[in-house]
Amino acid sequence: MTSALVVTPSAPTRAGRAPVAAVAQFVRRSLTHSIRDAEALVMAVMLPTMIMLLFVTVFGRAIQIPGIDYVSYIVPGVIVLCAGFGSSSVAVYAATDIQNGIIDRFRTMPVPAYGVVVGHVVASVLRNLIATGFVIGIGVLLGFRPAANPGQWLAAIGLLLGFIVAITWLFAAIGLASGSPAAASGYGFVLLFLPYLSSGFVPIDALPAWLAPFAERQPITLVIEATRALLAGQAPGVDAYGALAWCAGIVAVAVAWSAWMFRRRAARR
């Protein structure tokens, strides 16, 4: 089901604001979809929360990490996992819009049709920020005690925001490249395994020797390690620069890929 998009002709003096206003309407449309699909929104928050509860209560005593409580160790990994679950819906929404032909309708209107993709991305980022705050709150209830000062909090939020934007654009591109919403969901699900192949839940040293080199260098680990250091009140070091570089590269590739796929898929119909 799609919500109505009301567009009024723009006067010449308002021409510069027309794309911004159109994107705002697309963001509103995507947020409306989220409200109507409340089950998916709840699961995007509850599933990472249940995983955190499982690891802390069941495995917390068995996994001992020197110098840090396990709940404090695991929270950054769960935040990244939550971001992945929350962003994966964008792939399904984008594929559904292509399949239902709603893109064709937008292309006949005096609005930038690609704004529908931007709307999905912006709305997903907003949803993810809310879900991230919820996950941090659950972590505090379980004993998570961040030692970050205001500057480190801002740096951690900025880093997580960069990662959320990057992964959301990547899911949007996957959705546009997929042949159906079901395929988009399946392709996107593969990315959700990356947090488990990182330092999010156990130290790199505890991973098998053949997996450790990949886990140490993949972008998820860099984001988690930098966020973990910032929330612990420590300097993130080179992990932060590596994480930001990965996020910038993913955004650049994903935006270009999604724009190309959008033109290609829309031209076929």
C-alpha positions as CSV (number, residue, x, y, z in Angstrom):
1,M,0.0,0.0,0.0
2,T,1.3,3.4,-0.9
3,S,0.4,6.7,0.8
4,A,-0.6,9.7,-1.3
5,L,2.0,12.1,-2.4
6,V,0.5,15.6,-2.9
7,V,2.5,17.9,-5.2
8,T,1.5,21.4,-6.2
9,P,3.1,23.2,-9.1
10,S,6.0,25.4,-8.0
11,A,6.2,29.0,-8.8
12,P,9.5,30.2,-10.4
13,T,10.6,31.7,-7.1
14,R,10.0,28.3,-5.4
15,A,11.8,26.2,-8.0
16,G,14.9,25.8,-5.9
17,R,12.9,24.5,-3.0
18,A,10.8,22.0,-5.1
19,P,13.3,19.1,-4.9
20,V,13.7,19.5,-1.1
21,A,10.0,19.7,-0.6
22,A,9.5,16.6,-2.8
23,V,12.1,14.6,-0.8
24,A,10.5,15.7,2.4
25,Q,7.2,14.2,1.1
26,F,9.0,11.0,0.2
27,V,10.5,10.8,3.7
28,R,7.0,11.3,5.2
29,R,5.7,8.5,2.9
30,S,8.4,6.1,4.0
31,L,7.8,6.9,7.7
32,T,4.1,6.3,7.1
33,H,5.0,2.9,5.8
34,S,7.0,2.2,8.9
35,I,4.1,3.1,11.1
36,R,1.8,0.8,9.1
37,D,4.4,-2.0,9.2
38,A,4.8,-1.7,13.0
39,E,5.7,-5.4,13.3
40,A,8.9,-5.0,11.2
41,L,9.9,-1.9,13.1
42,V,9.4,-3.6,16.5
43,M,11.4,-6.7,15.3
44,A,14.2,-4.5,14.1
45,V,14.6,-3.4,17.7
46,M,13.6,-6.4,19.6
47,L,15.7,-9.0,17.7
48,P,19.1,-7.3,18.5
49,T,17.8,-6.7,22.1
50,M,17.0,-10.4,22.5
51,I,20.4,-11.3,21.1
52,M,22.1,-9.0,23.6
53,L,20.0,-10.5,26.5
54,L,21.0,-14.0,25.2
55,F,24.7,-13.3,25.1
56,V,24.8,-11.4,28.4
57,T,22.7,-13.8,30.5
58,V,23.6,-17.1,28.9
59,F,27.2,-16.6,27.7
60,G,28.3,-13.6,29.8
61,R,29.8,-15.7,32.6
62,A,31.5,-18.1,30.2
63,I,33.1,-15.3,28.1
64,Q,35.7,-13.4,30.3
65,I,37.4,-10.4,28.8
66,P,40.1,-8.8,30.9
67,G,39.5,-5.2,31.9
68,I,35.9,-4.9,30.7
69,D,32.5,-6.2,31.7
70,Y,31.0,-8.3,29.0
71,V,27.9,-6.2,28.7
72,S,30.0,-3.1,28.0
73,Y,32.0,-5.1,25.5
74,I,28.9,-6.4,23.6
75,V,26.8,-3.2,23.4
76,P,28.7,-1.6,20.4
77,G,28.3,-4.9,18.5
78,V,24.6,-5.0,19.2
79,I,24.2,-1.4,18.1
80,V,25.8,-2.2,14.8
81,L,23.7,-5.4,14.5
82,C,20.6,-3.3,15.2
83,A,21.6,-0.8,12.5
84,G,21.8,-3.7,10.0
85,F,18.4,-5.1,10.8
86,G,16.8,-1.7,10.7
87,S,18.4,-0.7,7.4
88,S,17.6,-4.1,5.7
89,S,13.9,-3.0,5.2
90,V,15.1,-0.3,2.8
91,A,16.0,-3.1,0.3
92,V,12.5,-4.5,0.4
93,Y,10.8,-1.1,0.2
94,A,12.9,-0.1,-2.9
95,A,12.3,-3.4,-4.6
96,T,8.6,-3.1,-3.9
97,D,8.4,0.4,-5.4
98,I,10.1,-0.9,-8.6
99,Q,7.9,-4.0,-8.8
100,N,4.6,-2.1,-8.1
101,G,5.3,0.5,-10.7
102,I,4.9,3.4,-8.3
103,I,8.3,4.7,-9.7
104,D,6.7,5.1,-13.1
105,R,3.9,7.2,-11.5
106,F,6.4,9.5,-9.8
107,R,8.3,9.9,-13.1
108,T,5.2,11.4,-14.7
109,M,4.9,14.0,-11.9
110,P,6.8,17.3,-11.5
111,V,9.1,15.8,-8.8
112,P,12.5,14.2,-8.9
113,A,11.6,10.5,-9.0
114,Y,14.9,9.4,-7.5
115,G,13.8,11.3,-4.4
116,V,11.8,8.2,-3.4
117,V,15.0,6.4,-2.8
118,V,16.4,9.3,-0.8
119,G,13.2,9.3,1.2
120,H,13.6,5.7,2.1
121,V,17.2,6.2,3.2
122,V,16.5,9.3,5.3
123,A,13.5,7.7,7.0
124,S,15.5,4.6,7.7
125,V,18.3,6.6,9.3
126,L,15.8,8.3,11.6
127,R,14.3,5.0,12.6
128,N,17.8,3.6,13.2
129,L,18.8,6.5,15.4
130,I,15.7,5.9,17.6
131,A,16.4,2.1,17.7
132,T,20.1,2.8,18.7
133,G,19.0,4.9,21.6
134,F,16.7,2.1,22.7
135,V,19.4,-0.5,22.5
136,I,21.8,1.7,24.5
137,G,19.0,2.1,27.1
138,I,18.6,-1.6,27.4
139,G,22.3,-2.0,27.8
140,V,22.3,0.5,30.7
141,L,19.6,-1.5,32.4
142,L,21.8,-4.6,32.0
143,G,24.8,-2.8,33.6
144,F,26.4,-0.9,30.7
145,R,28.2,2.1,32.1
146,P,29.8,4.3,29.4
147,A,32.6,6.6,30.6
148,A,32.5,8.8,27.5
149,N,32.6,12.6,27.9
150,P,30.3,14.8,25.8
151,G,32.9,15.1,23.0
152,Q,33.4,11.4,22.9
153,W,29.6,10.9,22.9
154,L,29.3,13.2,19.9
155,A,32.1,11.4,18.1
156,A,30.5,8.0,18.8
157,I,27.2,9.2,17.5
158,G,28.8,10.8,14.4
159,L,30.6,7.5,13.7
160,L,27.5,5.4,14.1
161,L,25.5,7.9,12.0
162,G,28.1,7.5,9.2
163,F,27.9,3.8,9.4
164,I,24.0,3.8,9.4
165,V,24.0,6.1,6.3
166,A,26.5,3.8,4.5
167,I,24.7,0.6,5.2
168,T,21.3,2.1,4.4
169,W,22.5,3.3,1.0
170,L,24.0,-0.1,0.4
171,F,20.7,-1.8,1.2
172,A,18.8,0.7,-1.1
173,A,21.2,-0.2,-4.0
174,I,20.6,-3.9,-3.3
175,G,16.9,-3.4,-3.4
176,L,17.0,-1.6,-6.7
177,A,19.2,-4.3,-8.2
178,S,17.0,-7.2,-7.0
179,G,14.4,-8.8,-9.1
180,S,11.8,-8.9,-6.4
181,P,11.2,-7.9,-2.7
182,A,11.8,-11.5,-1.6
183,A,15.1,-11.6,-3.5
184,A,16.1,-8.2,-2.0
185,S,15.4,-9.6,1.5
186,G,17.5,-12.6,0.8
187,Y,20.5,-10.7,-0.6
188,G,20.4,-8.2,2.2
189,F,20.3,-10.9,4.8
190,V,23.8,-12.0,3.8
191,L,25.2,-8.7,5.1
192,L,23.6,-9.2,8.5
193,F,26.1,-12.0,9.2
194,L,29.0,-9.6,9.1
195,P,28.7,-8.4,12.8
196,Y,29.0,-12.1,13.9
197,L,32.3,-12.3,11.9
198,S,33.8,-9.4,13.8
199,S,34.9,-8.4,17.2
200,G,31.4,-7.5,18.2
201,F,30.7,-10.5,20.4
202,V,34.1,-12.1,21.1
203,P,37.7,-10.8,20.8
204,I,39.5,-11.4,17.6
205,D,42.0,-13.7,19.4
206,A,39.1,-16.0,20.3
207,L,38.2,-16.6,16.6
208,P,39.6,-19.4,14.5
209,A,42.9,-18.7,12.9
210,W,41.5,-18.7,9.4
211,L,38.8,-16.2,10.3
212,A,40.7,-13.8,12.4
213,P,42.5,-11.9,9.6
214,F,39.2,-11.2,7.8
215,A,37.4,-10.2,11.0
216,E,40.2,-7.9,12.0
217,R,40.2,-5.9,8.8
218,Q,36.5,-5.8,7.8
219,P,34.7,-2.5,8.2
220,I,32.3,-3.8,10.9
221,T,35.1,-4.5,13.3
222,L,36.6,-1.0,12.7
223,V,33.3,0.7,13.5
224,I,32.7,-1.5,16.6
225,E,36.3,-1.0,18.0
226,A,36.2,2.7,17.5
227,T,32.7,3.0,19.0
228,R,33.7,0.8,21.9
229,A,36.8,2.9,22.7
230,L,34.8,6.2,22.5
231,L,32.1,4.9,24.8
232,A,34.7,3.7,27.2
233,G,36.3,7.2,27.4
234,Q,39.4,6.2,25.4
235,A,41.0,7.4,22.2
236,P,39.8,5.3,19.2
237,G,43.1,5.6,17.4
238,V,43.4,4.5,13.8
239,D,40.2,2.4,14.0
240,A,38.2,5.6,13.7
241,Y,40.0,6.8,10.5
242,G,39.6,3.3,9.0
243,A,35.9,3.1,9.9
244,L,35.2,6.6,8.4
245,A,37.2,5.8,5.2
246,W,35.1,2.6,4.8
247,C,31.9,4.4,5.4
248,A,32.7,7.1,2.9
249,G,33.7,4.6,0.3
250,I,30.6,2.5,0.8
251,V,28.4,5.6,0.5
252,A,30.1,6.7,-2.7
253,V,29.8,3.3,-4.3
254,A,26.3,2.6,-3.1
255,V,24.9,6.0,-4.2
256,A,26.4,5.6,-7.7
257,W,25.2,2.0,-7.9
258,S,21.7,2.9,-6.8
259,A,21.4,5.9,-9.2
260,W,22.6,3.7,-12.1
261,M,20.2,0.8,-11.1
262,F,17.3,3.3,-10.7
263,R,17.7,4.7,-14.2
264,R,18.2,1.2,-15.6
265,R,15.2,-0.4,-13.9
266,A,12.9,2.6,-14.5
267,A,13.8,2.7,-18.2
268,R,12.8,-1.0,-18.6
269,R,9.2,-0.4,-17.6
